[in-house]
Structure formats: structure tokens, C-alpha cells
């Protein structure tokens, strides 16, 4: 799954999790160490490790992952 540089961390996960509440998206992001202001960072400014964690967070919720 491709990451979109213009999106925030939150937007990136939210777009692959239709029907999820804000709280559910934030909880999953928190499990991958994206807490507080980190969810508002743009994908374009993330480190390589952060991008990897975000991609991993998307895998179980993205409909095209299987």
C-alpha cells in the first residue's frame, strides 16, 4: 500500500478504515507509537522508521491487504 506524502498520519490511516470512529483510528495509531501531535505530521516529513510503522498500521485495516 502506497503512502501519500500530502496526508497527515491520521488521514492516511483514516482513508483506509471506512466506518471507523476517530477514537478507533487514534487507538490503532497509538499502538504503533503515533500519539499526540504525531498524528498530525505529514507523511512527507516522517522518518523511514515512522513510514514503516504507518504502513504496518494500515495493513490490518486496508481492504486490499490480503
C-alpha positions as CSV (number, residue, x, y, z in Angstrom):
1,X,0.0,0.0,0.0
2,X,1.4,3.4,-1.1
3,X,1.7,6.2,1.4
4,X,0.6,9.7,0.2
5,X,3.1,12.4,1.2
6,X,0.4,15.2,1.4
7,X,-1.7,13.4,4.0
8,X,-1.3,13.5,7.8
9,X,-0.6,10.3,9.6
10,X,-4.2,10.4,10.8
11,X,-5.6,11.0,7.3
12,X,-3.5,8.2,5.9
13,X,-5.0,5.6,8.2
14,X,-8.5,7.1,8.2
15,X,-8.9,6.8,4.5
16,X,-8.3,3.0,4.6
17,X,-10.6,2.5,7.6
18,X,-14.1,3.4,6.4
19,X,-16.6,3.4,9.2
20,X,-14.0,3.7,12.0
21,X,-14.5,6.4,14.6
22,X,-11.8,9.0,15.3
23,X,-11.2,7.3,18.6
24,X,-10.7,3.9,16.9
25,X,-8.2,5.3,14.4
26,X,-6.3,7.2,17.1
27,X,-6.2,4.0,19.3
28,X,-4.7,2.0,16.4
29,X,-2.2,4.8,15.7
30,X,-1.3,4.8,19.4
31,X,-0.5,1.1,19.2
32,X,2.1,2.0,16.5
33,X,3.6,4.8,18.7
34,X,1.8,7.7,16.9
35,X,0.4,9.7,19.8
36,X,-0.5,13.3,20.5
37,X,0.8,15.7,17.8
38,X,2.5,12.9,15.9
39,X,-0.9,12.0,14.3
40,X,-0.9,15.5,12.6
41,X,2.5,15.1,11.0
42,X,2.6,15.0,7.2
43,X,3.7,11.7,5.7
44,X,6.3,13.6,3.8
45,X,8.2,14.6,7.0
46,X,8.2,11.1,8.6
47,X,11.4,9.2,9.1
48,X,11.9,5.9,7.4
49,X,11.0,4.0,10.6
50,X,7.9,6.1,11.1
51,X,6.8,5.4,7.5
52,X,7.3,1.7,8.1
53,X,5.2,1.8,11.2
54,X,2.5,3.7,9.4
55,X,2.5,1.1,6.6
56,X,2.2,-1.7,9.1
57,X,-0.6,0.1,10.9
58,X,-2.6,0.2,7.6
59,X,-2.2,-3.5,6.8
60,X,-4.9,-5.0,9.0
61,X,-7.5,-2.4,8.1
62,X,-6.8,-1.7,4.4
63,X,-9.3,-3.7,2.3
64,X,-6.7,-4.6,-0.3
65,X,-4.1,-6.0,2.0
66,X,-5.0,-9.7,1.6
